[in-house]
Amino acid sequence: QVQPVESGGGLVQAGGSLTLSCSVSGGTFVGDDMVAWYRQTPGKEREVIATITWDDGSRHYTDSMRGRFTIYRNYNENRAFLHMNGLKVEDAALYSCSVKHDYVMYWGQGTQVTVSS
C-alpha cells in the first residue's frame, strides 16, 4: 500500500515562503512513480500545481503556477517537495500530494497552508 504523507504546512505571512514535503509511509518512491502536488479551497475544484517523475526528475507545471512554485525531489531523503515563495492570501488552501504508482493513484491527507495579510 502506497500512502503519501504531507508535511510542512502552516501559517505564513503574505510574501513569505514555505516548503512542503511529501513522503511515502512505510515505503519508498520507485522508478517511474509520478508525484503531483495539488491544492484545494472550500467550494473550489482541486487544482494541480506541478508533477515530477521520480526516476528522471522531469517536471511539469500548470501554467498559472509557474514561477512561484517549484517541485523537486531528494533521492536520498526519498521525499518530494513543493517550494512556494511570494505567497499570497489567495494561496491559502489544503495542499496535498498524490503518487501514481503502477497506474494507480494514491492520495495523502493534505497539509493546510494559511497566508496572513
Backbone atoms as SQL, in Angstrom:
CREATE TABLE atoms (id INTEGER PRIMARY KEY, chain TEXT, resi INTEGER, resn TEXT, atom TEXT, x REAL, y REAL, z REAL);
INSERT INTO atoms VALUES
  (1, 'A', 1, 'GLN', 'N', 0.846, -1.181, 0.000),
  (2, 'A', 1, 'GLN', 'CA', 0.000, 0.000, 0.000),
  (3, 'A', 1, 'GLN', 'C', 0.886, 1.236, 0.000),
  (4, 'A', 2, 'VAL', 'N', 0.612, 2.139, -0.929),
  (5, 'A', 2, 'VAL', 'CA', 1.359, 3.381, -1.013),
  (6, 'A', 2, 'VAL', 'C', 0.532, 4.469, -0.335),
  (7, 'A', 3, 'GLN', 'N', 1.055, 5.054, 0.717),
  (8, 'A', 3, 'GLN', 'CA', 0.347, 6.105, 1.444),
  (9, 'A', 3, 'GLN', 'C', 1.192, 7.368, 1.507),
  (10, 'A', 4, 'PRO', 'N', 0.875, 8.346, 0.659),
  (11, 'A', 4, 'PRO', 'CA', 1.613, 9.598, 0.723),
  (12, 'A', 4, 'PRO', 'C', 1.309, 10.340, 2.019),
  (13, 'A', 5, 'VAL', 'N', 2.317, 10.998, 2.545),
  (14, 'A', 5, 'VAL', 'CA', 2.175, 11.782, 3.763),
  (15, 'A', 5, 'VAL', 'C', 2.790, 13.150, 3.527),
  (16, 'A', 6, 'GLU', 'N', 1.979, 14.184, 3.716),
  (17, 'A', 6, 'GLU', 'CA', 2.460, 15.543, 3.530),
  (18, 'A', 6, 'GLU', 'C', 2.813, 16.169, 4.868),
  (19, 'A', 7, 'SER', 'N', 3.717, 17.120, 4.816),
  (20, 'A', 7, 'SER', 'CA', 4.061, 17.906, 5.985),
  (21, 'A', 7, 'SER', 'C', 4.594, 19.255, 5.533),
  (22, 'A', 8, 'GLY', 'N', 4.697, 20.171, 6.497),
  (23, 'A', 8, 'GLY', 'CA', 5.293, 21.465, 6.191),
  (24, 'A', 8, 'GLY', 'C', 4.329, 22.612, 6.088),
  (25, 'A', 9, 'GLY', 'N', 3.045, 22.328, 6.157),
  (26, 'A', 9, 'GLY', 'CA', 2.078, 23.408, 6.095),
  (27, 'A', 9, 'GLY', 'C', 2.101, 24.243, 7.359),
  (28, 'A', 10, 'GLY', 'N', 1.398, 25.347, 7.331),
  (29, 'A', 10, 'GLY', 'CA', 1.336, 26.206, 8.493),
  (30, 'A', 10, 'GLY', 'C', 0.916, 27.602, 8.107),
  (31, 'A', 11, 'LEU', 'N', 1.164, 28.514, 9.017),
  (32, 'A', 11, 'LEU', 'CA', 0.804, 29.913, 8.821),
  (33, 'A', 11, 'LEU', 'C', 2.025, 30.697, 8.364),
  (34, 'A', 12, 'VAL', 'N', 1.848, 31.470, 7.327),
  (35, 'A', 12, 'VAL', 'CA', 2.946, 32.285, 6.809),
  (36, 'A', 12, 'VAL', 'C', 2.383, 33.644, 6.407),
  (37, 'A', 13, 'GLN', 'N', 3.201, 34.660, 6.516),
  (38, 'A', 13, 'GLN', 'CA', 2.763, 35.988, 6.106),
  (39, 'A', 13, 'GLN', 'C', 2.813, 36.120, 4.592),
  (40, 'A', 14, 'ALA', 'N', 1.958, 36.947, 4.073),
  (41, 'A', 14, 'ALA', 'CA', 1.982, 37.210, 2.640),
  (42, 'A', 14, 'ALA', 'C', 3.378, 37.687, 2.241),
  (43, 'A', 15, 'GLY', 'N', 3.847, 37.163, 1.131),
  (44, 'A', 15, 'GLY', 'CA', 5.198, 37.469, 0.675),
  (45, 'A', 15, 'GLY', 'C', 6.232, 36.468, 1.139),
  (46, 'A', 16, 'GLY', 'N', 5.856, 35.645, 2.090),
  (47, 'A', 16, 'GLY', 'CA', 6.786, 34.669, 2.634),
  (48, 'A', 16, 'GLY', 'C', 6.890, 33.412, 1.799),
  (49, 'A', 17, 'SER', 'N', 7.679, 32.477, 2.323),
  (50, 'A', 17, 'SER', 'CA', 7.939, 31.223, 1.613),
  (51, 'A', 17, 'SER', 'C', 7.628, 30.039, 2.510),
  (52, 'A', 18, 'LEU', 'N', 7.385, 28.929, 1.882),
  (53, 'A', 18, 'LEU', 'CA', 7.096, 27.698, 2.610),
  (54, 'A', 18, 'LEU', 'C', 7.494, 26.531, 1.721),
  (55, 'A', 19, 'THR', 'N', 8.003, 25.479, 2.354),
  (56, 'A', 19, 'THR', 'CA', 8.332, 24.265, 1.609),
  (57, 'A', 19, 'THR', 'C', 7.549, 23.102, 2.178),
  (58, 'A', 20, 'LEU', 'N', 6.789, 22.456, 1.341),
  (59, 'A', 20, 'LEU', 'CA', 6.010, 21.296, 1.735),
  (60, 'A', 20, 'LEU', 'C', 6.754, 20.033, 1.333),
  (61, 'A', 21, 'SER', 'N', 6.533, 18.991, 2.093),
  (62, 'A', 21, 'SER', 'CA', 7.216, 17.725, 1.858),
  (63, 'A', 21, 'SER', 'C', 6.198, 16.609, 1.661),
  (64, 'A', 22, 'CYS', 'N', 6.541, 15.678, 0.784),
  (65, 'A', 22, 'CYS', 'CA', 5.704, 14.500, 0.541),
  (66, 'A', 22, 'CYS', 'C', 6.577, 13.260, 0.621),
  (67, 'A', 23, 'SER', 'N', 6.200, 12.344, 1.486),
  (68, 'A', 23, 'SER', 'CA', 6.912, 11.081, 1.593),
  (69, 'A', 23, 'SER', 'C', 5.895, 9.951, 1.484),
  (70, 'A', 24, 'VAL', 'N', 6.391, 8.736, 1.484),
  (71, 'A', 24, 'VAL', 'CA', 5.513, 7.576, 1.404),
  (72, 'A', 24, 'VAL', 'C', 5.631, 6.795, 2.701),
  (73, 'A', 25, 'SER', 'N', 4.523, 6.678, 3.394),
  (74, 'A', 25, 'SER', 'CA', 4.527, 5.957, 4.659),
  (75, 'A', 25, 'SER', 'C', 4.770, 4.479, 4.422),
  (76, 'A', 26, 'GLY', 'N', 5.777, 3.941, 5.118),
  (77, 'A', 26, 'GLY', 'CA', 6.029, 2.516, 5.040),
  (78, 'A', 26, 'GLY', 'C', 6.610, 2.043, 3.732),
  (79, 'A', 27, 'GLY', 'N', 7.108, 2.954, 2.933),
  (80, 'A', 27, 'GLY', 'CA', 7.645, 2.544, 1.644),
  (81, 'A', 27, 'GLY', 'C', 8.527, 3.598, 1.037),
  (82, 'A', 28, 'THR', 'N', 8.795, 3.443, -0.218),
  (83, 'A', 28, 'THR', 'CA', 9.654, 4.381, -0.932),
  (84, 'A', 28, 'THR', 'C', 9.068, 4.697, -2.297),
  (85, 'A', 29, 'PHE', 'N', 9.456, 5.839, -2.817),
  (86, 'A', 29, 'PHE', 'CA', 9.160, 6.130, -4.215),
  (87, 'A', 29, 'PHE', 'C', 10.060, 5.242, -5.058),
  (88, 'A', 30, 'VAL', 'N', 9.538, 4.790, -6.179),
  (89, 'A', 30, 'VAL', 'CA', 10.328, 3.922, -7.039),
  (90, 'A', 30, 'VAL', 'C', 10.121, 4.281, -8.499),
  (91, 'A', 31, 'GLY', 'N', 11.143, 3.990, -9.280),
  (92, 'A', 31, 'GLY', 'CA', 11.073, 4.037, -10.725),
  (93, 'A', 31, 'GLY', 'C', 10.305, 5.187, -11.316),
  (94, 'A', 32, 'ASP', 'N', 9.285, 4.872, -12.080),
  (95, 'A', 32, 'ASP', 'CA', 8.550, 5.901, -12.800),
  (96, 'A', 32, 'ASP', 'C', 7.330, 6.402, -12.027),
  (97, 'A', 33, 'ASP', 'N', 7.362, 6.287, -10.709),
  (98, 'A', 33, 'ASP', 'CA', 6.314, 6.914, -9.905),
  (99, 'A', 33, 'ASP', 'C', 6.226, 8.385, -10.274),
  (100, 'A', 34, 'MET', 'N', 5.015, 8.884, -10.330),
  (101, 'A', 34, 'MET', 'CA', 4.831, 10.302, -10.575),
  (102, 'A', 34, 'MET', 'C', 4.203, 10.935, -9.345),
  (103, 'A', 35, 'VAL', 'N', 4.829, 11.952, -8.856),
  (104, 'A', 35, 'VAL', 'CA', 4.336, 12.685, -7.690),
  (105, 'A', 35, 'VAL', 'C', 3.742, 13.994, -8.178),
  (106, 'A', 36, 'ALA', 'N', 2.583, 14.312, -7.665),
  (107, 'A', 36, 'ALA', 'CA', 1.925, 15.553, -8.039),
  (108, 'A', 36, 'ALA', 'C', 1.512, 16.304, -6.794),
  (109, 'A', 37, 'TRP', 'N', 1.570, 17.615, -6.874),
  (110, 'A', 37, 'TRP', 'CA', 1.061, 18.480, -5.814),
  (111, 'A', 37, 'TRP', 'C', -0.214, 19.160, -6.320),
  (112, 'A', 38, 'TYR', 'N', -1.182, 19.199, -5.425),
  (113, 'A', 38, 'TYR', 'CA', -2.466, 19.833, -5.715),
  (114, 'A', 38, 'TYR', 'C', -2.794, 20.795, -4.573),
  (115, 'A', 39, 'ARG', 'N', -3.795, 21.616, -4.825),
  (116, 'A', 39, 'ARG', 'CA', -4.342, 22.403, -3.734),
  (117, 'A', 39, 'ARG', 'C', -5.842, 22.547, -3.953),
  (118, 'A', 40, 'GLN', 'N', -6.505, 22.755, -2.842),
  (119, 'A', 40, 'GLN', 'CA', -7.952, 22.897, -2.912),
  (120, 'A', 40, 'GLN', 'C', -8.430, 23.811, -1.799),
  (121, 'A', 41, 'THR', 'N', -9.356, 24.675, -2.135),
  (122, 'A', 41, 'THR', 'CA', -10.016, 25.513, -1.140),
  (123, 'A', 41, 'THR', 'C', -11.500, 25.160, -1.156),
  (124, 'A', 42, 'PRO', 'N', -12.175, 25.403, -0.038),
  (125, 'A', 42, 'PRO', 'CA', -13.596, 25.042, 0.045),
  (126, 'A', 42, 'PRO', 'C', -14.407, 25.685, -1.088),
  (127, 'A', 43, 'GLY', 'N', -15.213, 24.872, -1.714),
  (128, 'A', 43, 'GLY', 'CA', -16.079, 25.376, -2.770),
  (129, 'A', 43, 'GLY', 'C', -15.439, 25.449, -4.130),
  (130, 'A', 44, 'LYS', 'N', -14.175, 25.103, -4.203),
  (131, 'A', 44, 'LYS', 'CA', -13.476, 25.149, -5.495),
  (132, 'A', 44, 'LYS', 'C', -12.965, 23.763, -5.850),
  (133, 'A', 45, 'GLU', 'N', -12.749, 23.578, -7.119),
  (134, 'A', 45, 'GLU', 'CA', -12.183, 22.310, -7.563),
  (135, 'A', 45, 'GLU', 'C', -10.705, 22.229, -7.200),
  (136, 'A', 46, 'ARG', 'N', -10.275, 21.009, -6.995),
  (137, 'A', 46, 'ARG', 'CA', -8.855, 20.793, -6.743),
  (138, 'A', 46, 'ARG', 'C', -8.070, 21.149, -8.004),
  (139, 'A', 47, 'GLU', 'N', -6.974, 21.846, -7.829),
  (140, 'A', 47, 'GLU', 'CA', -6.166, 22.226, -8.981),
  (141, 'A', 47, 'GLU', 'C', -4.758, 21.664, -8.845),
  (142, 'A', 48, 'VAL', 'N', -4.272, 21.190, -9.953),
  (143, 'A', 48, 'VAL', 'CA', -2.928, 20.633, -9.952),
  (144, 'A', 48, 'VAL', 'C', -1.925, 21.770, -10.035),
  (145, 'A', 49, 'ILE', 'N', -0.852, 21.622, -9.301),
  (146, 'A', 49, 'ILE', 'CA', 0.194, 22.628, -9.289),
  (147, 'A', 49, 'ILE', 'C', 1.360, 22.187, -10.167),
  (148, 'A', 50, 'ALA', 'N', 1.860, 20.994, -9.884),
  (149, 'A', 50, 'ALA', 'CA', 3.028, 20.510, -10.609),
  (150, 'A', 50, 'ALA', 'C', 3.160, 19.008, -10.411),
  (151, 'A', 51, 'THR', 'N', 3.907, 18.400, -11.317),
  (152, 'A', 51, 'THR', 'CA', 4.208, 16.978, -11.210),
  (153, 'A', 51, 'THR', 'C', 5.697, 16.758, -11.416),
  (154, 'A', 52, 'ILE', 'N', 6.171, 15.662, -10.850),
  (155, 'A', 52, 'ILE', 'CA', 7.566, 15.292, -11.047),
  (156, 'A', 52, 'ILE', 'C', 7.648, 13.773, -11.152),
  (157, 'A', 53, 'THR', 'N', 8.438, 13.306, -12.085),
  (158, 'A', 53, 'THR', 'CA', 8.652, 11.871, -12.234),
  (159, 'A', 53, 'THR', 'C', 9.851, 11.483, -11.387),
  (160, 'A', 54, 'TRP', 'N', 9.678, 10.447, -10.602),
  (161, 'A', 54, 'TRP', 'CA', 10.679, 10.132, -9.589),
  (162, 'A', 54, 'TRP', 'C', 12.043, 9.781, -10.197),
  (163, 'A', 55, 'ASP', 'N', 12.076, 8.929, -11.210),
  (164, 'A', 55, 'ASP', 'CA', 13.380, 8.443, -11.654),
  (165, 'A', 55, 'ASP', 'C', 14.198, 9.489, -12.381),
  (166, 'A', 56, 'ASP', 'N', 13.608, 10.245, -13.288),
  (167, 'A', 56, 'ASP', 'CA', 14.425, 11.204, -14.030),
  (168, 'A', 56, 'ASP', 'C', 14.215, 12.645, -13.603),
  (169, 'A', 57, 'GLY', 'N', 13.296, 12.867, -12.657),
  (170, 'A', 57, 'GLY', 'CA', 13.097, 14.219, -12.132),
  (171, 'A', 57, 'GLY', 'C', 12.451, 15.181, -13.095),
  (172, 'A', 58, 'SER', 'N', 11.875, 14.704, -14.171),
  (173, 'A', 58, 'SER', 'CA', 11.241, 15.618, -15.121),
  (174, 'A', 58, 'SER', 'C', 10.022, 16.258, -14.481),
  (175, 'A', 59, 'ARG', 'N', 9.864, 17.550, -14.719),
  (176, 'A', 59, 'ARG', 'CA', 8.844, 18.329, -14.035),
  (177, 'A', 59, 'ARG', 'C', 7.904, 19.024, -15.016),
  (178, 'A', 60, 'HIS', 'N', 6.687, 19.164, -14.578),
  (179, 'A', 60, 'HIS', 'CA', 5.692, 19.893, -15.358),
  (180, 'A', 60, 'HIS', 'C', 4.882, 20.757, -14.404),
  (181, 'A', 61, 'TYR', 'N', 4.560, 21.958, -14.876),
  (182, 'A', 61, 'TYR', 'CA', 3.796, 22.892, -14.059),
  (183, 'A', 61, 'TYR', 'C', 2.532, 23.322, -14.796),
  (184, 'A', 62, 'THR', 'N', 1.482, 23.519, -14.033),
  (185, 'A', 62, 'THR', 'CA', 0.323, 24.209, -14.575),
  (186, 'A', 62, 'THR', 'C', 0.767, 25.643, -14.850),
  (187, 'A', 63, 'ASP', 'N', 0.360, 26.176, -15.985),
  (188, 'A', 63, 'ASP', 'CA', 0.856, 27.491, -16.400),
  (189, 'A', 63, 'ASP', 'C', 0.682, 28.558, -15.326),
  (190, 'A', 64, 'SER', 'N', -0.474, 28.557, -14.675),
  (191, 'A', 64, 'SER', 'CA', -0.750, 29.596, -13.684),
  (192, 'A', 64, 'SER', 'C', 0.104, 29.465, -12.439),
  (193, 'A', 65, 'MET', 'N', 0.729, 28.316, -12.257),
  (194, 'A', 65, 'MET', 'CA', 1.547, 28.072, -11.083),
  (195, 'A', 65, 'MET', 'C', 3.035, 28.258, -11.359),
  (196, 'A', 66, 'ARG', 'N', 3.350, 28.443, -12.620),
  (197, 'A', 66, 'ARG', 'CA', 4.762, 28.550, -12.973),
  (198, 'A', 66, 'ARG', 'C', 5.333, 29.841, -12.424),
  (199, 'A', 67, 'GLY', 'N', 6.528, 29.741, -11.837),
  (200, 'A', 67, 'GLY', 'CA', 7.206, 30.943, -11.375),
  (201, 'A', 67, 'GLY', 'C', 7.372, 30.996, -9.869),
  (202, 'A', 68, 'ARG', 'N', 6.285, 30.887, -9.125),
  (203, 'A', 68, 'ARG', 'CA', 6.388, 30.985, -7.675),
  (204, 'A', 68, 'ARG', 'C', 6.450, 29.630, -6.981),
  (205, 'A', 69, 'PHE', 'N', 6.172, 28.581, -7.730),
  (206, 'A', 69, 'PHE', 'CA', 6.165, 27.240, -7.147),
  (207, 'A', 69, 'PHE', 'C', 7.246, 26.397, -7.823),
  (208, 'A', 70, 'THR', 'N', 7.949, 25.634, -7.008),
  (209, 'A', 70, 'THR', 'CA', 8.993, 24.754, -7.532),
  (210, 'A', 70, 'THR', 'C', 8.825, 23.364, -6.934),
  (211, 'A', 71, 'ILE', 'N', 8.708, 22.378, -7.796),
  (212, 'A', 71, 'ILE', 'CA', 8.635, 20.993, -7.340),
  (213, 'A', 71, 'ILE', 'C', 9.994, 20.352, -7.553),
  (214, 'A', 72, 'TYR', 'N', 10.417, 19.574, -6.588),
  (215, 'A', 72, 'TYR', 'CA', 11.690, 18.867, -6.734),
  (216, 'A', 72, 'TYR', 'C', 11.674, 17.650, -5.840),
  (217, 'A', 73, 'ARG', 'N', 12.640, 16.818, -6.001),
  (218, 'A', 73, 'ARG', 'CA', 12.697, 15.633, -5.159),
  (219, 'A', 73, 'ARG', 'C', 14.126, 15.418, -4.666),
  (220, 'A', 74, 'ASN', 'N', 14.225, 14.810, -3.519),
  (221, 'A', 74, 'ASN', 'CA', 15.519, 14.452, -2.945),
  (222, 'A', 74, 'ASN', 'C', 15.574, 12.934, -2.914),
  (223, 'A', 75, 'TYR', 'N', 16.423, 12.405, -3.760),
  (224, 'A', 75, 'TYR', 'CA', 16.508, 10.951, -3.911),
  (225, 'A', 75, 'TYR', 'C', 16.935, 10.285, -2.603),
  (226, 'A', 76, 'ASN', 'N', 17.924, 10.860, -1.937),
  (227, 'A', 76, 'ASN', 'CA', 18.451, 10.252, -0.716),
  (228, 'A', 76, 'ASN', 'C', 17.447, 10.301, 0.420),
  (229, 'A', 77, 'GLU', 'N', 16.693, 11.409, 0.500),
  (230, 'A', 77, 'GLU', 'CA', 15.699, 11.528, 1.556),
  (231, 'A', 77, 'GLU', 'C', 14.399, 10.819, 1.197),
  (232, 'A', 78, 'ASN', 'N', 14.268, 10.433, -0.052),
  (233, 'A', 78, 'ASN', 'CA', 13.040, 9.781, -0.517),
  (234, 'A', 78, 'ASN', 'C', 11.821, 10.663, -0.269),
  (235, 'A', 79, 'ARG', 'N', 11.976, 11.932, -0.622),
  (236, 'A', 79, 'ARG', 'CA', 10.895, 12.900, -0.446),
  (237, 'A', 79, 'ARG', 'C', 10.770, 13.761, -1.690),
  (238, 'A', 80, 'ALA', 'N', 9.550, 14.179, -1.919),
  (239, 'A', 80, 'ALA', 'CA', 9.288, 15.176, -2.943),
  (240, 'A', 80, 'ALA', 'C', 8.852, 16.446, -2.225),
  (241, 'A', 81, 'PHE', 'N', 9.180, 17.582, -2.823),
  (242, 'A', 81, 'PHE', 'CA', 8.938, 18.849, -2.155),
  (243, 'A', 81, 'PHE', 'C', 8.207, 19.812, -3.092),
  (244, 'A', 82, 'LEU', 'N', 7.531, 20.735, -2.446),
  (245, 'A', 82, 'LEU', 'CA', 6.958, 21.862, -3.174),
  (246, 'A', 82, 'LEU', 'C', 7.399, 23.119, -2.441),
  (247, 'A', 83, 'HIS', 'N', 8.238, 23.896, -3.094),
  (248, 'A', 83, 'HIS', 'CA', 8.676, 25.149, -2.510),
  (249, 'A', 83, 'HIS', 'C', 7.826, 26.267, -3.090),
  (250, 'A', 84, 'MET', 'N', 7.307, 27.084, -2.192),
  (251, 'A', 84, 'MET', 'CA', 6.432, 28.177, -2.610),
  (252, 'A', 84, 'MET', 'C', 7.018, 29.481, -2.099),
  (253, 'A', 85, 'ASN', 'N', 7.117, 30.458, -2.965),
  (254, 'A', 85, 'ASN', 'CA', 7.574, 31.762, -2.498),
  (255, 'A', 85, 'ASN', 'C', 6.637, 32.850, -2.976),
  (256, 'A', 86, 'GLY', 'N', 6.830, 34.024, -2.410),
  (257, 'A', 86, 'GLY', 'CA', 5.928, 35.122, -2.749),
  (258, 'A', 86, 'GLY', 'C', 4.476, 34.778, -2.490),
  (259, 'A', 87, 'LEU', 'N', 4.229, 34.109, -1.360),
  (260, 'A', 87, 'LEU', 'CA', 2.872, 33.623, -1.100),
  (261, 'A', 87, 'LEU', 'C', 1.877, 34.767, -0.957),
  (262, 'A', 88, 'LYS', 'N', 0.692, 34.521, -1.472),
  (263, 'A', 88, 'LYS', 'CA', -0.397, 35.488, -1.433),
  (264, 'A', 88, 'LYS', 'C', -1.524, 34.925, -0.583),
  (265, 'A', 89, 'VAL', 'N', -2.380, 35.801, -0.126),
  (266, 'A', 89, 'VAL', 'CA', -3.519, 35.360, 0.682),
  (267, 'A', 89, 'VAL', 'C', -4.326, 34.311, -0.073),
  (268, 'A', 90, 'GLU', 'N', -4.438, 34.496, -1.368),
  (269, 'A', 90, 'GLU', 'CA', -5.234, 33.550, -2.166),
  (270, 'A', 90, 'GLU', 'C', -4.563, 32.201, -2.387),
  (271, 'A', 91, 'ASP', 'N', -3.325, 32.064, -1.927),
  (272, 'A', 91, 'ASP', 'CA', -2.660, 30.758, -1.997),
  (273, 'A', 91, 'ASP', 'C', -3.054, 29.850, -0.836),
  (274, 'A', 92, 'ALA', 'N', -3.746, 30.397, 0.134),
  (275, 'A', 92, 'ALA', 'CA', -4.177, 29.589, 1.272),
  (276, 'A', 92, 'ALA', 'C', -5.078, 28.464, 0.781),
  (277, 'A', 93, 'ALA', 'N', -4.754, 27.243, 1.201),
  (278, 'A', 93, 'ALA', 'CA', -5.501, 26.079, 0.719),
  (279, 'A', 93, 'ALA', 'C', -5.016, 24.837, 1.443),
  (280, 'A', 94, 'LEU', 'N', -5.693, 23.749, 1.199),
  (281, 'A', 94, 'LEU', 'CA', -5.206, 22.441, 1.620),
  (282, 'A', 94, 'LEU', 'C', -4.358, 21.897, 0.474),
  (283, 'A', 95, 'TYR', 'N', -3.088, 21.690, 0.750),
  (284, 'A', 95, 'TYR', 'CA', -2.164, 21.201, -0.256),
  (285, 'A', 95, 'TYR', 'C', -1.951, 19.703, -0.037),
  (286, 'A', 96, 'SER', 'N', -2.087, 18.955, -1.091),
  (287, 'A', 96, 'SER', 'CA', -1.928, 17.511, -0.968),
  (288, 'A', 96, 'SER', 'C', -1.050, 16.976, -2.101),
  (289, 'A', 97, 'CYS', 'N', -0.451, 15.844, -1.834),
  (290, 'A', 97, 'CYS', 'CA', 0.339, 15.204, -2.875),
  (291, 'A', 97, 'CYS', 'C', -0.300, 13.872, -3.238),
  (292, 'A', 98, 'SER', 'N', -0.060, 13.470, -4.434),
  (293, 'A', 98, 'SER', 'CA', -0.511, 12.167, -4.890),
  (294, 'A', 98, 'SER', 'C', 0.666, 11.442, -5.519),
  (295, 'A', 99, 'VAL', 'N', 0.568, 10.151, -5.532),
  (296, 'A', 99, 'VAL', 'CA', 1.590, 9.324, -6.156),
  (297, 'A', 99, 'VAL', 'C', 0.900, 8.368, -7.116),
  (298, 'A', 100, 'LYS', 'N', 1.340, 8.410, -8.360),
  (299, 'A', 100, 'LYS', 'CA', 0.839, 7.427, -9.323),
  (300, 'A', 100, 'LYS', 'C', 1.855, 6.304, -9.383),
  (301, 'A', 101, 'HIS', 'N', 1.426, 5.167, -8.888),
  (302, 'A', 101, 'HIS', 'CA', 2.321, 4.010, -8.766),
  (303, 'A', 101, 'HIS', 'C', 1.648, 2.832, -9.449),
  (304, 'A', 102, 'ASP', 'N', 2.330, 2.278, -10.450),
  (305, 'A', 102, 'ASP', 'CA', 1.747, 1.161, -11.201),
  (306, 'A', 102, 'ASP', 'C', 0.335, 1.500, -11.689),
  (307, 'A', 103, 'TYR', 'N', 0.183, 2.698, -12.221),
  (308, 'A', 103, 'TYR', 'CA', -1.051, 3.170, -12.843),
  (309, 'A', 103, 'TYR', 'C', -2.176, 3.408, -11.839),
  (310, 'A', 104, 'VAL', 'N', -1.902, 3.355, -10.562),
  (311, 'A', 104, 'VAL', 'CA', -2.905, 3.617, -9.529),
  (312, 'A', 104, 'VAL', 'C', -2.521, 4.895, -8.795),
  (313, 'A', 105, 'MET', 'N', -3.526, 5.743, -8.557),
  (314, 'A', 105, 'MET', 'CA', -3.295, 6.995, -7.839),
  (315, 'A', 105, 'MET', 'C', -3.529, 6.803, -6.352),
  (316, 'A', 106, 'TYR', 'N', -2.597, 7.324, -5.571),
  (317, 'A', 106, 'TYR', 'CA', -2.738, 7.292, -4.116),
  (318, 'A', 106, 'TYR', 'C', -2.662, 8.733, -3.618),
  (319, 'A', 107, 'TRP', 'N', -3.484, 9.046, -2.637),
  (320, 'A', 107, 'TRP', 'CA', -3.590, 10.414, -2.151),
  (321, 'A', 107, 'TRP', 'C', -3.224, 10.523, -0.691),
  (322, 'A', 108, 'GLY', 'N', -2.591, 11.630, -0.354),
  (323, 'A', 108, 'GLY', 'CA', -2.347, 11.937, 1.031),
  (324, 'A', 108, 'GLY', 'C', -3.509, 12.717, 1.616),
  (325, 'A', 109, 'GLN', 'N', -3.430, 12.987, 2.909),
  (326, 'A', 109, 'GLN', 'CA', -4.499, 13.710, 3.601),
  (327, 'A', 109, 'GLN', 'C', -4.393, 15.218, 3.413),
  (328, 'A', 110, 'GLY', 'N', -3.223, 15.676, 3.053),
  (329, 'A', 110, 'GLY', 'CA', -3.044, 17.099, 2.830),
  (330, 'A', 110, 'GLY', 'C', -2.461, 17.818, 4.025),
  (331, 'A', 111, 'THR', 'N', -1.923, 18.982, 3.759),
  (332, 'A', 111, 'THR', 'CA', -1.400, 19.850, 4.800),
  (333, 'A', 111, 'THR', 'C', -1.906, 21.262, 4.525),
  (334, 'A', 112, 'GLN', 'N', -2.382, 21.897, 5.564),
  (335, 'A', 112, 'GLN', 'CA', -3.042, 23.191, 5.405),
  (336, 'A', 112, 'GLN', 'C', -2.021, 24.319, 5.365),
  (337, 'A', 113, 'VAL', 'N', -2.197, 25.194, 4.408),
  (338, 'A', 113, 'VAL', 'CA', -1.383, 26.407, 4.315),
  (339, 'A', 113, 'VAL', 'C', -2.298, 27.608, 4.499),
  (340, 'A', 114, 'THR', 'N', -1.941, 28.440, 5.451),
  (341, 'A', 114, 'THR', 'CA', -2.691, 29.666, 5.716),
  (342, 'A', 114, 'THR', 'C', -1.766, 30.850, 5.485),
  (343, 'A', 115, 'VAL', 'N', -2.237, 31.835, 4.765),
  (344, 'A', 115, 'VAL', 'CA', -1.426, 33.008, 4.457),
  (345, 'A', 115, 'VAL', 'C', -2.118, 34.234, 5.038),
  (346, 'A', 116, 'SER', 'N', -1.416, 34.928, 5.911),
  (347, 'A', 116, 'SER', 'CA', -1.987, 36.124, 6.531),
  (348, 'A', 116, 'SER', 'C', -1.560, 37.381, 5.779),
  (349, 'A', 117, 'SER', 'N', -2.446, 38.351, 5.790),
  (350, 'A', 117, 'SER', 'CA', -2.140, 39.603, 5.064),
  (351, 'A', 117, 'SER', 'C', -1.357, 40.570, 5.922);
